[in-house]
């Protein structure tokens, strides 16, 4: 797919991060959430991106930071109200992503009926791998994604278990939000989400394709 900008570094210039929640039935069950009838999605700012070599920063207000490993879809051209049939034509490639979540903050937001921004949109809340061109993943619904903390396997799931397929997600979102070149869609997390602490080492991967590693650090509040 021809691009006016380097898609291999989409995180440097891509504007939107759109995250789909509760897209794996077992994860929805472990969070005691009902299965969605339509995709549930929320946004992260582009400042949420963090690359391997830099730490994931646990926010000062968070006492329960959770990992959620997800397949990310990188959009290669403007997509407005596209059909499911045409949706994959708008995909440039993929990345492995973590949706870091301040779970205690999210619970408070839910209780008060407030947005999830504090829980989902803080700096470094979207660690990402290298870009994987579309040609290297013939079928994104036939992947195994996994995550370990300090060498212990916490999450492992098949992308075939998604409730909503990638074409459905792209079509659905593009009717509401016009997708732009370099935008990233996070497609949901399999079961096994759990807490991480300062100094923990997180490893995650797409089986047979790539892996990445991050360390967790604690934010110090400015006085």
Secondary structure, 3 states (H helix, E strand, C coil): CCCCCCHHHHHHCCCCEEEEECCEHHHHHHCCCCCCCCCEEEEECHHHEEECCCCEEECCCCCCEECCEEEEEEECCCECCCCCCCHHHHEEEEEEEECCEEHHHHHHHHHHCCCCHHHHCCCCCEEECCCEEHHHCCCCCCCEEEEEECCEEEEEEEHHHECCCHHHHHHHHHHHCCECCCCEEEEEECCCCCEECCCCEEEEEECCCEEEEEEEEECCCCC
